[in-house]
Amino acid sequence: MQINNNYSVSYMASVNKGKQNIVGSTKRPFSDVAVMKAEETDKDRVQKKTSAILDSIGSHASDGVKQAWMEAEEETGAFFTVYGLYISKDGKHAHMTQMGIDRFVRWYRGEFNENDLLGSSVESAIKAVNKWIYDVDHPLAGSPARSEEERQLIMKEREFYEVFLNKLLQLSNLN
């Protein structure tokens, strides 16, 4: 085994340079820098999560549709998982969304595009969201009674769909 002294010297120089970039010339307190780094990390995590969901349900969706989804999530505070669950802000409650059910039904039927729920155009995304809203408003006969918490989550899901639909309609009017 051979140790390269040049590597260790260059590594130490890069570590020192990194410290200089964080502190900079303003000499901010450590707590301010830590808060700033935590916010950047949270933004990156949310962006990766949203990207994973959009890759999962809208692999062929246009950039405008994807942007409308992200804006609707931000406005409503919605938190969807890749598998179609809606999770409450506190993380204690979750339920399967109509989007998730639609995806599961497509998979069960063996449809080729179960991961492309939004389609490739704004109109196809509008059609999908209208179907989800209809399904929320008209549950299947014989569905079990829902608790108050679950009804609240369903209303939050519907609120997200409404905001997303309005953004899609604005997009379609622009085109």
LUMMI-701958 format. One line per 3 residues: number of its first residue (from 1); their letters; for each residue x, y, z of N, C-alpha, C. Coordinates in Angstrom, 1 decimal. Layout:
NUM> a> X:Y:Z:X:Y:Z:X:Y:Z | ...
//
This chain:
1> mqi> 0.9:-1.2:0.0:0.0:0.0:0.0:0.9:1.2:0.0 | 0.5:2.2:-0.8:1.4:3.4:-1.0:0.5:4.6:-0.7 | 1.1:5.5:0.1:0.3:6.8:0.4:0.9:7.9:-0.4
4> nnn> 0.1:8.6:-1.0:0.5:9.7:-1.8:0.4:11.0:-1.0 | 1.5:11.6:-0.7:1.5:12.9:0.1:0.8:14.0:-0.7 | 0.9:14.0:-2.0:0.3:15.1:-2.7:-1.2:15.1:-2.6
7> ysv> -1.8:13.9:-2.5:-3.3:13.8:-2.3:-3.7:14.4:-1.0 | -3.0:14.1:0.1:-3.4:14.6:1.4:-3.2:16.1:1.5 | -2.2:16.6:0.8:-2.0:18.1:0.8:-3.1:18.7:0.0
10> sym> -3.4:18.2:-1.2:-4.5:18.8:-2.0:-5.8:18.6:-1.3 | -6.0:17.5:-0.6:-7.3:17.4:0.2:-7.4:18.4:1.2 | -6.4:18.6:2.0:-6.4:19.6:3.1:-6.6:21.0:2.5
13> asv> -6.1:21.3:1.4:-6.3:22.6:0.7:-7.7:22.8:0.3 | -8.3:21.7:-0.2:-9.7:21.9:-0.6:-10.7:22.0:0.6 | -10.3:21.3:1.7:-11.1:21.5:2.9:-11.1:22.9:3.5
16> nkg> -9.9:23.5:3.5:-9.7:24.8:3.9:-10.5:25.8:3.0 | -10.4:25.5:1.7:-11.1:26.4:0.8:-12.6:26.3:1.0 | -13.1:25.2:1.3:-14.5:25.0:1.6:-15.0:25.8:2.8
19> kqn> -14.1:25.8:3.8:-14.5:26.5:5.0:-14.5:28.0:4.7 | -13.6:28.5:3.9:-13.5:29.9:3.5:-14.8:30.3:2.8 | -15.3:29.4:1.9:-16.5:29.7:1.1:-17.7:29.8:2.0
22> ivg> -17.8:29.0:3.0:-19.0:29.0:3.9:-18.9:30.3:4.8 | -17.8:30.6:5.4:-17.7:31.7:6.2:-17.7:33.0:5.4 | -16.9:33.0:4.3:-16.8:34.1:3.4:-16.2:35.3:4.1
25> stk> -16.5:36.4:3.5:-15.9:37.7:4.1:-16.9:38.3:5.1 | -18.1:37.8:5.1:-19.1:38.5:6.0:-19.0:38.0:7.5 | -18.3:36.8:7.7:-18.2:36.3:9.0:-19.5:36.1:9.7
28> rpf> -20.4:35.4:9.1:-21.7:35.1:9.7:-21.6:34.1:10.8 | -22.5:34.1:11.8:-22.4:33.1:12.9:-22.7:31.7:12.4 | -22.2:30.8:13.1:-22.4:29.4:12.7:-23.9:29.0:12.6
31> sdv> -24.7:29.5:13.5:-26.1:29.1:13.5:-26.8:29.6:12.2 | -26.4:30.8:11.7:-27.0:31.3:10.4:-26.6:30.4:9.2 | -25.3:30.0:9.2:-24.8:29.1:8.2:-25.5:27.8:8.2
34> avm> -25.7:27.2:9.4:-26.4:25.9:9.6:-27.8:26.0:9.1 | -28.5:27.0:9.5:-29.9:27.2:9.0:-30.0:27.3:7.5 | -29.1:28.0:6.9:-29.0:28.2:5.5:-28.8:26.8:4.8
37> kae> -27.8:26.1:5.3:-27.5:24.7:4.7:-28.7:23.8:4.9 | -29.4:23.8:6.0:-30.6:23.0:6.2:-31.7:23.3:5.2 | -31.9:24.6:5.0:-32.9:25.0:4.0:-32.6:24.5:2.6
40> etd> -31.3:24.6:2.2:-30.9:24.2:0.9:-31.1:22.7:0.8 | -30.8:21.9:1.9:-31.0:20.5:1.9:-32.4:20.1:1.7 | -33.3:20.8:2.5:-34.7:20.5:2.4:-35.3:20.8:1.0
43> kdr> -34.8:21.9:0.4:-35.3:22.2:-1.0:-34.8:21.1:-1.9 | -33.6:20.6:-1.8:-33.1:19.6:-2.7:-33.9:18.3:-2.5 | -34.2:18.0:-1.2:-35.0:16.8:-0.9:-36.4:16.8:-1.5
46> vqk> -37.0:18.0:-1.3:-38.4:18.2:-1.9:-38.3:18.1:-3.4 | -37.3:18.7:-4.0:-37.2:18.7:-5.5:-37.0:17.3:-6.0 | -36.2:16.5:-5.3:-35.9:15.1:-5.7:-37.2:14.3:-5.5
49> kts> -38.0:14.5:-4.4:-39.2:13.8:-4.2:-40.2:14.1:-5.3 | -40.4:15.4:-5.6:-41.3:15.8:-6.6:-40.9:15.3:-8.0 | -39.6:15.3:-8.2:-39.1:14.8:-9.5:-39.4:13.3:-9.6
52> ail> -39.3:12.5:-8.5:-39.5:11.1:-8.5:-41.0:10.8:-8.8 | -41.9:11.6:-8.2:-43.3:11.4:-8.4:-43.7:11.7:-9.9 | -43.2:12.8:-10.4:-43.5:13.2:-11.8:-42.9:12.2:-12.7
55> dsi> -41.7:11.7:-12.5:-41.2:10.6:-13.3:-42.0:9.4:-13.3 | -42.7:9.2:-12.1:-43.5:8.0:-11.9:-44.8:8.1:-12.6 | -45.5:9.2:-12.5:-46.9:9.3:-13.0:-46.9:10.1:-14.3
58> gsh> -45.9:10.9:-14.6:-45.9:11.7:-15.8:-44.7:11.7:-16.6 | -44.2:10.5:-16.9:-43.0:10.3:-17.6:-42.9:11.0:-19.0 | -44.1:11.2:-19.6:-44.2:11.8:-20.9:-44.8:13.2:-20.8
61> asd> -45.1:13.7:-19.6:-45.8:15.0:-19.4:-44.9:16.1:-19.8 | -45.5:17.2:-20.3:-44.7:18.4:-20.7:-44.2:19.1:-19.5 | -43.2:19.9:-19.7:-42.6:20.7:-18.6:-43.6:21.6:-18.0
64> gvk> -44.6:22.1:-18.8:-45.6:23.0:-18.2:-46.5:22.2:-17.2 | -46.9:21.0:-17.6:-47.7:20.2:-16.7:-46.9:19.9:-15.4 | -45.6:19.5:-15.5:-44.8:19.2:-14.4:-44.7:20.5:-13.5
67> qaw> -44.5:21.6:-14.1:-44.4:22.9:-13.3:-45.7:23.1:-12.6 | -46.9:22.9:-13.3:-48.2:23.1:-12.6:-48.3:22.2:-11.4 | -47.9:20.9:-11.6:-47.9:20.0:-10.4:-47.2:20.5:-9.3
70> mea> -45.9:21.0:-9.5:-45.1:21.4:-8.4:-45.7:22.7:-7.7 | -46.2:23.6:-8.5:-46.8:24.8:-8.0:-48.1:24.4:-7.1 | -48.9:23.5:-7.6:-50.0:23.0:-6.9:-49.6:22.4:-5.6
73> eee> -48.6:21.6:-5.6:-48.1:20.9:-4.3:-47.7:22.0:-3.3 | -46.9:23.0:-3.9:-46.4:24.0:-3.0:-47.6:24.9:-2.4 | -48.6:25.2:-3.2:-49.7:26.0:-2.7:-50.6:25.3:-1.7
76> tga> -50.8:24.0:-1.9:-51.7:23.3:-1.0:-50.9:22.6:0.1 | -49.6:22.5:0.0:-48.9:21.8:1.1:-49.1:20.3:1.0 | -49.4:19.8:-0.2:-49.7:18.4:-0.4:-48.4:17.6:-0.4
79> fft> -48.5:16.4:0.1:-47.3:15.5:0.1:-47.8:14.1:-0.4 | -47.4:13.8:-1.6:-47.7:12.5:-2.2:-46.5:11.7:-2.3 | -46.7:10.4:-2.2:-45.6:9.4:-2.4:-45.6:8.9:-3.8
82> vyg> -44.6:8.3:-4.2:-44.5:7.7:-5.5:-45.6:6.7:-5.7 | -46.0:6.0:-4.7:-46.9:4.9:-4.8:-48.4:5.4:-4.7 | -48.6:6.7:-4.6:-49.9:7.2:-4.6:-50.6:7.5:-3.3
85> lyi> -49.8:7.5:-2.2:-50.4:7.9:-0.9:-50.3:9.4:-0.7 | -51.4:9.9:0.0:-51.4:11.2:0.4:-51.1:11.2:1.9 | -50.1:11.9:2.4:-49.6:11.9:3.8:-49.9:13.2:4.4
88> skd> -50.5:13.3:5.6:-50.7:14.5:6.3:-49.4:15.2:6.6 | -49.5:16.5:6.9:-48.3:17.3:7.2:-47.5:16.8:8.4 | -48.3:16.3:9.4:-47.6:15.8:10.6:-47.0:14.4:10.3
91> gkh> -47.4:13.7:9.2:-46.9:12.4:8.9:-47.5:11.3:9.6 | -48.6:11.6:10.4:-49.3:10.5:11.2:-50.4:9.8:10.5 | -50.9:10.4:9.4:-52.1:9.9:8.7:-51.8:9.8:7.2
94> ahm> -52.3:8.8:6.6:-52.1:8.6:5.1:-53.3:7.9:4.6 | -53.6:8.1:3.3:-54.6:7.3:2.6:-54.2:7.2:1.2 | -54.8:6.2:0.5:-54.5:5.9:-0.9:-55.3:6.9:-1.7
97> tqm> -54.7:7.6:-2.6:-55.3:8.6:-3.5:-56.0:8.0:-4.7 | -56.8:8.8:-5.3:-57.4:8.3:-6.6:-56.4:8.1:-7.6 | -55.3:8.9:-7.6:-54.2:8.8:-8.5:-53.6:7.4:-8.3
100> gid> -53.3:7.1:-7.1:-52.7:5.8:-6.7:-53.6:4.6:-7.1 | -54.9:4.7:-6.9:-55.8:3.7:-7.3:-55.9:3.5:-8.8 | -55.9:4.6:-9.5:-55.8:4.6:-11.0:-54.6:3.9:-11.5
103> rfv> -53.5:4.2:-10.9:-52.2:3.5:-11.2:-52.3:2.0:-11.0 | -52.8:1.7:-9.8:-52.9:0.2:-9.5:-53.8:-0.5:-10.4 | -55.0:0.1:-10.8:-55.9:-0.5:-11.7:-55.2:-0.7:-13.1
106> rwy> -54.5:0.2:-13.5:-53.8:0.1:-14.8:-52.8:-1.0:-14.7 | -52.1:-1.1:-13.6:-51.1:-2.2:-13.5:-51.8:-3.5:-13.5 | -52.9:-3.6:-12.7:-53.6:-4.9:-12.6:-54.2:-5.4:-14.0
109> rge> -54.6:-4.4:-14.8:-55.1:-4.8:-16.1:-54.0:-5.1:-17.1 | -52.8:-4.8:-16.7:-51.7:-5.1:-17.6:-51.5:-4.0:-18.7 | -52.0:-2.8:-18.4:-51.8:-1.7:-19.4:-50.4:-1.3:-19.5
112> fne> -50.0:-1.0:-20.7:-48.6:-0.7:-20.9:-48.1:0.6:-20.2 | -49.0:1.5:-20.0:-48.6:2.9:-19.5:-49.1:3.2:-18.1 | -49.0:2.2:-17.2:-49.5:2.5:-15.8:-48.7:3.6:-15.1
115> ndl> -47.5:3.9:-15.7:-46.7:4.9:-15.1:-46.8:6.3:-15.8 | -47.7:6.4:-16.7:-47.9:7.6:-17.5:-49.3:8.1:-17.3 | -49.7:8.4:-16.1:-51.1:8.8:-15.8:-51.5:10.2:-16.4
118> lgs> -50.5:11.1:-16.5:-50.8:12.4:-17.0:-50.8:12.6:-18.5 | -50.3:11.6:-19.2:-50.2:11.6:-20.7:-49.1:12.6:-21.1 | -49.2:12.9:-22.4:-48.2:13.7:-23.0:-48.6:15.1:-23.4
121> sve> -49.8:15.5:-23.1:-50.3:16.8:-23.4:-51.1:17.4:-22.2 | -51.3:18.7:-22.3:-52.1:19.4:-21.2:-53.5:18.8:-21.1 | -54.1:18.6:-22.3:-55.4:18.0:-22.4:-55.5:16.7:-21.7
124> sai> -54.6:15.8:-21.9:-54.6:14.5:-21.3:-54.5:14.6:-19.8 | -53.7:15.5:-19.3:-53.5:15.7:-17.9:-54.8:16.3:-17.3 | -55.5:17.2:-18.0:-56.8:17.7:-17.6:-57.8:16.5:-17.5
127> kav> -57.8:15.7:-18.5:-58.7:14.5:-18.5:-58.5:13.6:-17.3 | -57.2:13.4:-17.0:-56.9:12.5:-15.8:-57.3:13.1:-14.5 | -57.0:14.4:-14.3:-57.4:15.1:-13.1:-58.9:15.2:-12.9
130> nkw> -59.6:15.4:-14.0:-61.1:15.4:-14.0:-61.6:14.1:-13.5 | -61.0:13.0:-14.0:-61.4:11.6:-13.6:-61.2:11.4:-12.1 | -60.0:11.9:-11.6:-59.7:11.7:-10.2:-60.7:12.5:-9.3
133> iyd> -61.0:13.7:-9.7:-62.0:14.5:-9.0:-63.3:13.8:-9.0 | -63.8:13.3:-10.1:-65.0:12.6:-10.2:-65.0:11.4:-9.2 | -63.9:10.6:-9.2:-63.8:9.5:-8.4:-63.8:9.8:-6.9
136> vdh> -63.3:11.0:-6.6:-63.3:11.4:-5.2:-64.7:11.8:-4.8 | -65.4:12.4:-5.7:-66.8:12.9:-5.4:-67.8:11.7:-5.4 | -67.5:10.7:-6.2:-68.5:9.5:-6.4:-67.8:8.2:-6.0
139> pla> -67.6:7.9:-4.7:-67.0:6.7:-4.3:-67.9:5.5:-4.8 | -67.2:4.4:-4.9:-68.0:3.2:-5.4:-69.0:2.7:-4.3 | -70.1:2.2:-4.8:-71.1:1.7:-3.8:-70.5:0.6:-3.0
142> gsp> -70.8:0.5:-1.8:-70.3:-0.5:-0.9:-69.0:-0.2:-0.3 | -68.5:1.0:-0.5:-67.2:1.4:0.1:-67.4:1.5:1.6 | -66.4:1.2:2.4:-66.5:1.3:3.8:-66.7:2.7:4.3
145> ars> -67.3:2.9:5.4:-67.5:4.2:6.0:-66.1:4.8:6.3 | -66.0:6.1:6.2:-64.7:6.7:6.4:-64.7:7.5:7.7 | -63.5:7.5:8.4:-63.4:8.3:9.6:-63.3:9.8:9.3
148> eee> -63.5:10.6:10.3:-63.4:12.0:10.1:-62.0:12.4:9.5 | -60.9:11.8:10.1:-59.6:12.1:9.6:-59.4:11.7:8.2 | -59.9:10.6:7.8:-59.8:10.2:6.4:-60.6:11.1:5.4
151> rql> -61.7:11.6:5.9:-62.5:12.5:5.1:-61.7:13.8:4.9 | -61.1:14.2:5.9:-60.2:15.5:5.9:-59.1:15.3:4.9 | -58.4:14.1:4.9:-57.4:13.9:4.0:-57.9:13.8:2.5
154> imk> -59.1:13.3:2.3:-59.7:13.2:1.0:-60.0:14.6:0.5 | -60.5:15.5:1.4:-60.8:16.8:1.0:-59.5:17.6:0.6 | -58.4:17.3:1.4:-57.1:17.9:1.0:-56.6:17.4:-0.3
157> ere> -56.8:16.1:-0.6:-56.4:15.6:-1.9:-57.2:16.3:-3.0 | -58.6:16.4:-2.8:-59.4:17.1:-3.7:-59.0:18.5:-4.0 | -58.6:19.2:-2.9:-58.2:20.6:-3.0:-56.9:20.6:-3.9
160> fye> -56.0:19.7:-3.7:-54.8:19.7:-4.6:-55.2:19.5:-6.1 | -56.2:18.5:-6.3:-56.6:18.3:-7.7:-57.2:19.5:-8.3 | -58.0:20.3:-7.5:-58.6:21.5:-8.0:-57.6:22.6:-8.4
163> vfl> -56.6:22.8:-7.5:-55.6:23.8:-7.8:-54.8:23.3:-9.0 | -54.4:22.0:-9.1:-53.7:21.5:-10.2:-54.5:21.7:-11.5 | -55.8:21.4:-11.5:-56.7:21.5:-12.6:-56.8:23.0:-13.1
166> nkl> -56.9:23.9:-12.1:-56.9:25.3:-12.5:-55.7:25.7:-13.2 | -54.5:25.3:-12.7:-53.3:25.6:-13.4:-53.2:25.0:-14.8 | -53.7:23.8:-14.9:-53.7:23.1:-16.2:-54.6:23.9:-17.2
169> lql> -55.8:24.3:-16.7:-56.7:25.1:-17.6:-56.1:26.4:-18.0 | -55.3:27.0:-17.1:-54.6:28.3:-17.5:-53.6:28.0:-18.6 | -52.9:26.8:-18.4:-51.9:26.4:-19.4:-52.6:26.2:-20.8
172> snl> -53.7:25.5:-20.8:-54.4:25.2:-22.0:-54.9:26.4:-22.7 | -55.3:27.4:-21.9:-55.7:28.7:-22.5:-54.6:29.5:-23.2 | -53.4:29.3:-22.6:-52.2:30.0:-23.2:-51.8:29.4:-24.5
175> n> -52.1:28.1:-24.7:-51.7:27.5:-26.0:-52.7:27.6:-27.1
//
